[in-house]
Amino acid sequence: MESTTEVLVNTSYHVYHMEPDSYQPGNIIYIDKHSLKTTDGVTSAIIAGHPTKTGYKDADGENSRFKLITGFIGITTKILIAVDNYNHCLRKIHRDTGLTTKFSGVCTSSGYQDGRQAKFHYPRSIIRDNRNGGQLLVTDQSNNNAIRTVAVSDGSVGT
């Protein structure tokens, strides 16, 4: 008996994370290096960033730039927060407009600092805190693998 493998979608890099797309039910959102994409299994579309173009730029859709997305979470149907690992910050993506903006952290500057002007050093992954739905938990890889809290309301960081 021959085994066959079905390919849902090809990517340009490792897929660090994927999850159901609540904005487009039936689709999945996945990371493709410097971009977030959505797919229905037949076609893919860029939500933000570009898989082969790197950097830092707040803009809409494919015009925004990330250094390396390693995680994301939908905080509402229309808002995603992406972990921009090499830019040391979290970015907010508005699904209606495609606009990407800084959410938390001083982008392009690493370090360790809490508060509204927080600094991360290679943040890696993100989840909602089930104990407190008003905050997110972010792993901060090069800050002694700290797990840091981020307020959904204003992006302020604690440890």
Backbone as a printed PyTorch tensor [residue, N CA C, xyz], in Angstrom:
tensor([[[  0.8380,  -1.1740,   0.0000],
         [  0.0000,   0.0000,   0.0000],
         [  0.8850,   1.2400,   0.0000]],

        [[  0.6120,   2.1360,  -0.9240],
         [  1.3680,   3.3840,  -0.9960],
         [  0.7930,   4.4150,  -0.0420]],

        [[  1.6960,   5.1570,   0.5440],
         [  1.2510,   6.2370,   1.4150],
         [  1.3470,   7.5430,   0.6400]],

        [[  0.3690,   8.3910,   0.8010],
         [  0.3910,   9.6990,   0.1440],
         [  0.3230,  10.7770,   1.2080]],

        [[  0.9590,  11.8780,   0.9070],
         [  0.9430,  13.0200,   1.8070],
         [  0.2860,  14.1790,   1.0810]],

        [[ -0.7380,  14.7300,   1.6810],
         [ -1.3990,  15.8980,   1.1100],
         [ -0.7470,  17.1500,   1.6750]],

        [[ -0.4200,  18.0850,   0.8060],
         [  0.1570,  19.3510,   1.2290],
         [ -0.9470,  20.3950,   1.2390]],

        [[ -1.2100,  20.9520,   2.4110],
         [ -2.2310,  21.9860,   2.5360],
         [ -1.7330,  23.3050,   1.9720]],

        [[ -0.5090,  23.6770,   2.3440],
         [  0.0690,  24.9300,   1.8790],
         [  1.5880,  24.8350,   2.0240]],

        [[  2.3250,  25.4260,   1.1020],
         [  3.7800,  25.4960,   1.2060],
         [  4.1650,  26.8240,   1.8270]],

        [[  5.1970,  26.8030,   2.6720],
         [  5.6690,  28.0260,   3.3220],
         [  7.1370,  28.2390,   2.9940]],

        [[  7.6350,  29.4240,   3.2740],
         [  9.0310,  29.7320,   2.9790],
         [  9.9530,  29.4470,   4.1700]],

        [[  9.3740,  29.0730,   5.3260],
         [ 10.1750,  28.9020,   6.5370],
         [  9.4260,  27.9980,   7.5020]],

        [[ 10.0060,  27.7510,   8.6640],
         [  9.3460,  26.9610,   9.6990],
         [  8.0580,  27.6400,  10.1380]],

        [[  7.0250,  26.8670,  10.3380],
         [  5.7810,  27.4140,  10.8780],
         [  5.8540,  27.2410,  12.3890]],

        [[  6.1020,  28.3480,  13.1000],
         [  6.2140,  28.3100,  14.5470],
         [  4.8640,  28.1270,  15.2290]],

        [[  3.8070,  28.6300,  14.5800],
         [  2.4930,  28.5980,  15.2310],
         [  1.4110,  28.7390,  14.1750]],

        [[  0.2730,  28.0890,  14.4210],
         [ -0.9170,  28.2820,  13.5910],
         [ -2.1420,  28.0660,  14.4640]],

        [[ -3.2490,  28.6560,  14.0640],
         [ -4.5000,  28.4810,  14.8080],
         [ -5.6740,  28.8280,  13.9040]],

        [[ -6.8880,  28.4290,  14.2940],
         [ -8.0640,  28.7670,  13.4890],
         [ -8.2140,  30.2800,  13.3460]],

        [[ -8.6900,  30.7060,  12.1900],
         [ -8.8750,  32.1220,  11.8910],
         [-10.3150,  32.5050,  12.2130]],

        [[-10.5320,  33.1820,  13.3360],
         [-11.8930,  33.5620,  13.7320],
         [-12.4450,  34.6990,  12.8640]],

        [[-11.5750,  35.4350,  12.1870],
         [-12.0050,  36.5120,  11.2890],
         [-12.5650,  35.9350,   9.9850]],

        [[-11.9610,  34.8350,   9.5400],
         [-12.4180,  34.1330,   8.3470],
         [-12.6510,  32.6700,   8.7290]],

        [[-13.8130,  32.3500,   9.2950],
         [-14.0890,  30.9870,   9.7410],
         [-13.8440,  29.9620,   8.6330]],

        [[-13.2170,  28.8630,   9.0300],
         [-12.8350,  27.8270,   8.0800],
         [-11.3920,  27.9380,   7.6390]],

        [[-10.7940,  29.1130,   7.8120],
         [ -9.3850,  29.3230,   7.4730],
         [ -8.5050,  29.0590,   8.6890]],

        [[ -7.1990,  28.9630,   8.4480],
         [ -6.2210,  28.9590,   9.5330],
         [ -5.2510,  30.1050,   9.2960]],

        [[ -4.7490,  30.6640,  10.3950],
         [ -3.6970,  31.6800,  10.3460],
         [ -2.3980,  30.9600,  10.6740]],

        [[ -1.3480,  31.2930,   9.9550],
         [ -0.0490,  30.6900,  10.2360],
         [  1.0590,  31.7090,   9.9850]],

        [[  2.2030,  31.4300,  10.6050],
         [  3.3840,  32.2750,  10.4510],
         [  4.1840,  31.7750,   9.2610]],

        [[  4.5850,  32.6860,   8.3970],
         [  5.5050,  32.3650,   7.3080],
         [  6.6640,  33.3570,   7.4000]],

        [[  7.5810,  33.0700,   8.3040],
         [  8.7980,  33.8220,   8.6230],
         [  8.5340,  35.2580,   9.0470]],

        [[  8.4740,  36.2020,   8.1120],
         [  8.2880,  37.6170,   8.4300],
         [  6.8560,  38.0640,   8.1710]],

        [[  5.9390,  37.1000,   8.0580],
         [  4.5600,  37.4510,   7.7380],
         [  3.5690,  36.5390,   8.4530]],

        [[  2.3440,  37.0290,   8.5510],
         [  1.2070,  36.2240,   8.9790],
         [  0.3240,  36.0480,   7.7590]],

        [[ -0.1310,  34.8140,   7.5580],
         [ -0.9820,  34.5090,   6.4180],
         [ -2.2230,  33.7740,   6.8870]],

        [[ -3.2350,  33.7770,   6.0390],
         [ -4.4400,  33.0020,   6.2670],
         [ -4.6500,  32.1110,   5.0430]],

        [[ -5.1760,  30.9090,   5.2640],
         [ -5.4340,  30.0000,   4.1480],
         [ -6.7150,  29.2200,   4.3760]],

        [[ -7.3620,  28.9120,   3.2670],
         [ -8.5160,  28.0250,   3.2930],
         [ -8.1240,  26.6300,   2.8350]],

        [[ -6.8410,  26.3990,   2.6250],
         [ -6.3280,  25.1210,   2.1520],
         [ -6.1160,  25.0820,   0.6560]],

        [[ -6.6570,  26.0710,  -0.0480],
         [ -6.4860,  26.1520,  -1.4920],
         [ -5.6560,  27.3840,  -1.8380]],

        [[ -6.0390,  28.5180,  -1.2730],
         [ -5.3080,  29.7530,  -1.5090],
         [ -4.8580,  30.3420,  -0.1730]],

        [[ -3.7740,  31.0990,  -0.2400],
         [ -3.2640,  31.8040,   0.9330],
         [ -3.2600,  33.2950,   0.6550]],

        [[ -3.4310,  34.0770,   1.7160],
         [ -3.3790,  35.5310,   1.5930],
         [ -2.5720,  36.0950,   2.7500]],

        [[ -1.7940,  37.1200,   2.4800],
         [ -1.0070,  37.7870,   3.5160],
         [ -1.9190,  38.6770,   4.3420]],

        [[ -1.8040,  38.5470,   5.6560],
         [ -2.4990,  39.4400,   6.5880],
         [ -1.6030,  40.6390,   6.8820]],

        [[ -0.3360,  40.3540,   7.1800],
         [  0.6290,  41.4170,   7.5020],
         [  2.0370,  40.9220,   7.2240]],

        [[  2.9160,  41.8400,   6.8390],
         [  4.3040,  41.5030,   6.5740],
         [  4.4930,  40.8650,   5.2130]],

        [[  5.7090,  40.4040,   4.9770],
         [  6.0510,  39.7340,   3.7200],
         [  7.0130,  38.6000,   4.0550]],

        [[  6.8020,  37.3860,   3.5190],
         [  7.6390,  36.2530,   3.9230],
         [  9.1270,  36.4080,   3.6200]],

        [[  9.4980,  37.1930,   2.6270],
         [ 10.9130,  37.3070,   2.2630],
         [ 11.5070,  38.6970,   2.4870]],

        [[ 10.7090,  39.6370,   3.0050],
         [ 11.2170,  40.9940,   3.2410],
         [ 11.2130,  41.2650,   4.7380]],

        [[ 12.3810,  41.6070,   5.2660],
         [ 12.5520,  41.7710,   6.7030],
         [ 12.7490,  43.2240,   7.0850]],

        [[ 12.6310,  43.5080,   8.3770],
         [ 12.8740,  44.8600,   8.8790],
         [ 11.8670,  45.2430,   9.9360]],

        [[ 11.6760,  46.5400,  10.1010],
         [ 10.6650,  47.0500,  11.0160],
         [  9.9610,  48.2070,  10.3240]],

        [[  8.6510,  48.0610,  10.1770],
         [  7.8700,  49.1450,   9.5960],
         [  6.4150,  48.9500,   9.9780]],

        [[  5.8260,  49.9930,  10.5740],
         [  4.3960,  49.9960,  10.8280],
         [  3.7220,  50.4750,   9.5450]],

        [[  2.8500,  49.6500,   9.0080],
         [  2.1540,  49.9750,   7.7620],
         [  0.9960,  48.9900,   7.6130]],

        [[  0.3750,  48.9920,   6.4550],
         [ -0.7300,  48.0670,   6.2430],
         [ -0.3100,  46.8730,   5.3840]],

        [[ -0.9330,  45.7200,   5.6780],
         [ -0.7480,  44.5060,   4.8830],
         [  0.6840,  44.1570,   4.5780]],

        [[  0.9630,  43.9010,   3.2990],
         [  2.3030,  43.5000,   2.8520],
         [  3.3490,  44.5880,   3.0300]],

        [[  2.9420,  45.8270,   3.2580],
         [  3.8960,  46.9250,   3.4230],
         [  4.5140,  46.9720,   4.8120]],

        [[  3.8950,  46.3090,   5.7820],
         [  4.4880,  46.2630,   7.1280],
         [  5.6820,  45.3160,   7.1000]],

        [[  6.6150,  45.5110,   8.0330],
         [  7.8110,  44.6650,   8.0900],
         [  8.0230,  44.1490,   9.5050]],

        [[  8.4020,  42.8810,   9.5760],
         [  8.7550,  42.1950,  10.8110],
         [ 10.1280,  41.5750,  10.5960]],

        [[ 10.8660,  41.3420,  11.6970],
         [ 12.1510,  40.6420,  11.5590],
         [ 11.9630,  39.1310,  11.6200]],

        [[ 11.1910,  38.6360,  12.5730],
         [ 10.8620,  37.2080,  12.6330],
         [  9.6750,  37.0450,  13.5760]],

        [[  8.5680,  36.5870,  13.0460],
         [  7.3920,  36.3450,  13.8770],
         [  7.4990,  34.9370,  14.4470]],

        [[  7.4370,  34.8220,  15.7720],
         [  7.5430,  33.5050,  16.4030],
         [  6.2760,  33.0970,  17.1450]],

        [[  5.3100,  33.9880,  17.2520],
         [  4.0570,  33.6650,  17.9010],
         [  3.0310,  34.7360,  17.6160]],

        [[  1.7660,  34.4010,  17.8550],
         [  0.6930,  35.3790,  17.7160],
         [ -0.5120,  34.8770,  18.4860]],

        [[ -1.4190,  35.7910,  18.7560],
         [ -2.6720,  35.4410,  19.4170],
         [ -3.7520,  36.4090,  18.9500]],

        [[ -4.9410,  35.8910,  18.7720],
         [ -6.0800,  36.7440,  18.4820],
         [ -6.6590,  37.2230,  19.8040]],

        [[ -6.6750,  38.5340,  20.0340],
         [ -7.2670,  39.0190,  21.2860],
         [ -8.7250,  39.3940,  21.0900]],

        [[ -9.1190,  39.6400,  19.8360],
         [-10.5230,  39.7580,  19.4470],
         [-10.6040,  39.1470,  18.0480]],

        [[-11.7790,  39.0890,  17.4910],
         [-11.9290,  38.5910,  16.1190],
         [-11.1420,  39.4560,  15.1460]],

        [[-11.0480,  40.7540,  15.4240],
         [-10.4370,  41.6920,  14.4900],
         [ -9.0270,  42.1470,  14.8560]],

        [[ -8.5040,  41.7420,  16.0140],
         [ -7.1790,  42.1920,  16.4550],
         [ -6.2880,  40.9870,  16.7570]],

        [[ -5.0960,  40.9850,  16.1530],
         [ -4.0680,  39.9870,  16.4360],
         [ -2.8830,  40.6930,  17.0880]],

        [[ -2.2050,  39.9920,  17.9930],
         [ -0.9370,  40.4690,  18.5390],
         [  0.1280,  39.4760,  18.0840]],

        [[  1.1630,  39.9820,  17.4050],
         [  2.2530,  39.1370,  16.9010],
         [  3.5170,  39.3970,  17.7040]],

        [[  4.2660,  38.3390,  17.9550],
         [  5.5640,  38.4380,  18.6260],
         [  6.6230,  38.6470,  17.5430]],

        [[  7.2240,  39.8280,  17.5210],
         [  8.2760,  40.1570,  16.5590],
         [  9.6150,  39.9230,  17.2590]],

        [[ 10.0690,  38.6950,  17.1990],
         [ 11.2070,  38.2060,  17.9790],
         [ 12.4660,  39.0420,  17.8170]],

        [[ 12.9550,  39.2260,  16.6110],
         [ 14.2130,  39.9320,  16.3960],
         [ 14.0850,  41.4470,  16.5540]],

        [[ 12.8550,  41.9630,  16.5230],
         [ 12.6510,  43.3920,  16.7930],
         [ 12.3380,  43.6350,  18.2660]],

        [[ 12.2640,  42.5580,  19.0810],
         [ 12.1230,  42.6500,  20.5400],
         [ 10.8420,  43.3480,  21.0010]],

        [[  9.7280,  43.0930,  20.2990],
         [  8.4860,  43.7490,  20.6940],
         [  7.2690,  42.9570,  20.2330]],

        [[  6.1030,  43.4420,  20.6410],
         [  4.8330,  42.8770,  20.2240],
         [  4.1670,  43.8760,  19.3000]],

        [[  3.5210,  43.3710,  18.2500],
         [  2.8890,  44.2320,  17.2480],
         [  1.4050,  43.9180,  17.1540]],

        [[  0.5880,  44.9420,  16.9800],
         [ -0.8620,  44.7990,  16.8540],
         [ -1.2390,  44.8660,  15.3730]],

        [[ -2.0790,  43.9200,  14.9550],
         [ -2.5240,  43.8720,  13.5630],
         [ -4.0470,  43.9910,  13.5500]],

        [[ -4.5500,  44.9850,  12.8530],
         [ -5.9890,  45.2140,  12.7150],
         [ -6.4580,  44.5060,  11.4530]],

        [[ -7.3130,  43.5020,  11.6000],
         [ -7.7510,  42.7040,  10.4540],
         [ -8.6000,  43.5020,   9.4660]],

        [[ -9.4160,  44.4510,   9.9350],
         [-10.2560,  45.2210,   9.0180],
         [ -9.4250,  46.0790,   8.0620]],

        [[ -8.3910,  46.7180,   8.5810],
         [ -7.5910,  47.6400,   7.7790],
         [ -6.2530,  47.0470,   7.3440]],

        [[ -5.7980,  45.9780,   8.0150],
         [ -4.4860,  45.4120,   7.7230],
         [ -3.3540,  46.1950,   8.3620]],

        [[ -3.6710,  47.2420,   9.1240],
         [ -2.6500,  48.1000,   9.7140],
         [ -1.9060,  47.3890,  10.8440]],

        [[ -0.5860,  47.4460,  10.8100],
         [  0.2770,  46.9200,  11.8650],
         [  0.8800,  48.0980,  12.6130]],

        [[  0.8070,  48.0580,  13.9600],
         [  1.3980,  49.0930,  14.8040],
         [  2.0970,  48.4330,  15.9880]],

        [[  2.9460,  49.1800,  16.6680],
         [  3.5890,  48.6860,  17.8880],
         [  2.5220,  48.5220,  18.9620]],

        [[  2.5920,  47.4010,  19.7040],
         [  1.6750,  47.1990,  20.8190],
         [  2.4020,  47.2900,  22.1530]],

        [[  3.5400,  46.6240,  22.2610],
         [  4.2670,  46.5980,  23.5300],
         [  5.7480,  46.3750,  23.2750]],

        [[  6.5590,  47.0330,  24.0830],
         [  8.0070,  46.9180,  23.9390],
         [  8.5550,  48.0650,  23.1050]],

        [[  9.8330,  48.3310,  23.2680],
         [ 10.5160,  49.3460,  22.4750],
         [ 11.1070,  48.6110,  21.2740]],

        [[ 10.4230,  48.6730,  20.1510],
         [ 10.8400,  47.9100,  18.9740],
         [ 12.2320,  48.3200,  18.5150]],

        [[ 12.9880,  47.3710,  18.0920],
         [ 14.3730,  47.4560,  17.5880],
         [ 15.3890,  47.7480,  18.6810]],

        [[ 14.9810,  47.6790,  19.9510],
         [ 15.8990,  47.8900,  21.0650],
         [ 15.6350,  46.8240,  22.1250]],

        [[ 16.6470,  46.0240,  22.4350],
         [ 16.4530,  44.9530,  23.4090],
         [ 16.8650,  45.3940,  24.8090]],

        [[ 16.4160,  44.6520,  25.7970],
         [ 16.7770,  44.9330,  27.1720],
         [ 15.7800,  44.3150,  28.1170]],

        [[ 15.7740,  44.8130,  29.3320],
         [ 14.8360,  44.3390,  30.3330],
         [ 14.2890,  45.5320,  31.0850]],

        [[ 13.0050,  45.7810,  30.9060],
         [ 12.3480,  46.8810,  31.5920],
         [ 10.8520,  46.6190,  31.5690]],

        [[ 10.1800,  46.8690,  32.6850],
         [  8.7320,  46.7180,  32.7760],
         [  8.0630,  48.0610,  32.5020]],

        [[  6.7380,  48.0490,  32.4270],
         [  5.9630,  49.2770,  32.2750],
         [  5.5320,  49.5420,  30.8500]],

        [[  5.1430,  50.7840,  30.5820],
         [  4.6680,  51.1770,  29.2480],
         [  5.8070,  51.2550,  28.2330]],

        [[  7.0160,  51.5560,  28.6860],
         [  8.1760,  51.5970,  27.7900],
         [  9.0250,  50.3370,  27.9880]],

        [[  8.3600,  49.2210,  28.0610],
         [  9.0190,  47.9400,  28.3570],
         [ 10.0310,  47.5610,  27.2890]],

        [[ 10.9700,  46.7380,  27.7080],
         [ 11.9410,  46.1660,  26.7810],
         [ 11.9230,  44.6520,  26.9410]],

        [[ 11.9640,  43.9790,  25.8150],
         [ 12.0920,  42.5260,  25.7470],
         [ 13.4400,  42.2000,  25.1240]],

        [[ 13.8870,  40.9720,  25.3090],
         [ 15.1020,  40.4910,  24.6500],
         [ 14.7680,  39.1330,  24.0430]],

        [[ 14.3800,  39.1580,  22.7950],
         [ 13.9320,  37.9940,  22.0320],
         [ 12.6840,  37.3400,  22.6290]],

        [[ 11.5580,  38.0760,  22.6490],
         [ 10.3110,  37.4370,  23.0670],
         [ 10.0060,  36.2950,  22.1040]],

        [[  9.4070,  35.2200,  22.6070],
         [  9.2680,  34.0190,  21.7760],
         [  7.8180,  33.6010,  21.5260]],

        [[  7.0310,  33.4680,  22.5850],
         [  5.6620,  32.9770,  22.3980],
         [  4.7010,  33.7710,  23.2710]],

        [[  3.4000,  33.5940,  22.9870],
         [  2.3830,  34.3950,  23.6620],
         [  1.1150,  33.5670,  23.8360]],

        [[  0.4860,  33.7120,  25.0000],
         [ -0.8200,  33.0980,  25.2630],
         [ -1.6350,  34.0540,  26.1280]],

        [[ -2.9390,  33.8180,  26.1770],
         [ -3.7970,  34.5690,  27.0960],
         [ -3.6720,  33.9250,  28.4700]],

        [[ -3.6080,  34.7390,  29.5130],
         [ -3.5350,  34.2490,  30.8900],
         [ -4.9390,  33.8020,  31.3060]],

        [[ -5.1500,  32.5020,  31.4780],
         [ -6.4710,  31.9840,  31.8480],
         [ -6.9110,  32.4220,  33.2360]],

        [[ -5.9720,  32.8140,  34.0860],
         [ -6.3190,  33.3000,  35.4240],
         [ -6.8050,  34.7290,  35.3870]],

        [[ -6.3600,  35.4710,  34.3660],
         [ -6.7050,  36.8830,  34.2410],
         [ -6.8170,  37.1970,  32.7520]],

        [[ -8.0240,  37.1600,  32.2200],
         [ -8.2440,  37.3610,  30.7920],
         [ -7.8330,  38.7180,  30.2740]],

        [[ -7.5550,  39.6520,  31.1720],
         [ -7.1230,  40.9830,  30.7690],
         [ -5.6320,  41.0820,  30.5450]],

        [[ -4.9320,  39.9500,  30.6260],
         [ -3.4970,  40.0080,  30.3600],
         [ -3.0380,  38.8280,  29.5330]],

        [[ -1.8960,  39.0270,  28.9000],
         [ -1.2400,  38.0130,  28.0920],
         [  0.0270,  37.5900,  28.8080]],

        [[  0.4980,  36.4010,  28.5130],
         [  1.7780,  35.9190,  29.0260],
         [  2.7220,  35.7620,  27.8400]],

        [[  3.9290,  36.3300,  27.9660],
         [  4.9220,  36.3050,  26.8930],
         [  6.2120,  35.7150,  27.4420]],

        [[  6.7810,  34.7580,  26.7230],
         [  8.0960,  34.2430,  27.1160],
         [  9.1520,  35.1820,  26.5640]],

        [[ 10.1270,  35.5020,  27.3830],
         [ 11.1960,  36.4310,  27.0180],
         [ 12.5020,  35.6570,  27.0740]],

        [[ 12.8920,  35.1000,  25.9520],
         [ 13.9500,  34.1080,  25.8440],
         [ 15.2920,  34.5230,  26.4430]],

        [[ 15.7920,  35.6610,  26.0940],
         [ 17.1350,  36.0360,  26.5460],
         [ 17.1380,  36.8620,  27.8190]],

        [[ 16.0160,  36.9560,  28.4850],
         [ 15.9420,  37.5440,  29.8190],
         [ 15.6770,  36.4110,  30.8120]],

        [[ 16.6240,  35.4860,  30.8700],
         [ 16.5420,  34.3220,  31.7620],
         [ 15.2510,  33.5300,  31.5730]],

        [[ 14.7830,  33.4580,  30.3100],
         [ 13.5680,  32.7200,  29.9840],
         [ 12.3910,  33.1470,  30.8500]],

        [[ 12.2950,  34.4280,  31.1340],
         [ 11.2210,  34.9620,  31.9720],
         [  9.8730,  34.8220,  31.2690]],

        [[  8.8280,  34.6600,  32.0570],
         [  7.4690,  34.7540,  31.5600],
         [  6.9360,  36.0840,  32.0690]],

        [[  6.5720,  36.9520,  31.1460],
         [  6.1810,  38.3080,  31.5000],
         [  4.7140,  38.5430,  31.1890]],

        [[  4.0840,  39.4150,  31.9670],
         [  2.6670,  39.7330,  31.7460],
         [  2.5620,  40.9920,  30.9010]],

        [[  1.5550,  41.0170,  30.0460],
         [  1.2910,  42.1800,  29.2090],
         [ -0.1990,  42.4730,  29.3010]],

        [[ -0.5420,  43.6840,  29.6990],
         [ -1.9460,  44.0900,  29.8170],
         [ -2.5550,  44.2600,  28.4280]],

        [[ -3.6940,  43.6020,  28.1990],
         [ -4.3730,  43.7300,  26.9260],
         [ -4.8390,  45.1630,  26.7010]],

        [[ -5.2000,  45.8490,  27.7640],
         [ -5.7520,  47.2070,  27.6550],
         [ -4.7700,  48.2340,  27.1210]],

        [[ -3.4890,  48.1580,  27.5490],
         [ -2.5470,  49.2070,  27.1510],
         [ -1.1410,  48.7200,  26.8130]],

        [[ -0.8920,  47.4170,  26.8220],
         [  0.4130,  46.8860,  26.4540],
         [  1.4780,  47.0230,  27.5240]],

        [[  1.1200,  47.4710,  28.7250],
         [  2.1390,  47.6010,  29.7730],
         [  2.5990,  46.2150,  30.2300]],

        [[  3.8710,  46.1240,  30.5850],
         [  4.5210,  44.8490,  30.8860],
         [  4.9200,  44.7660,  32.3370]],

        [[  4.7790,  43.5790,  32.9150],
         [  5.2520,  43.2720,  34.2600],
         [  5.9740,  41.9520,  34.2390]],

        [[  6.6630,  41.6570,  35.3300],
         [  7.3730,  40.3910,  35.4280],
         [  7.0110,  39.7090,  36.7180]]])
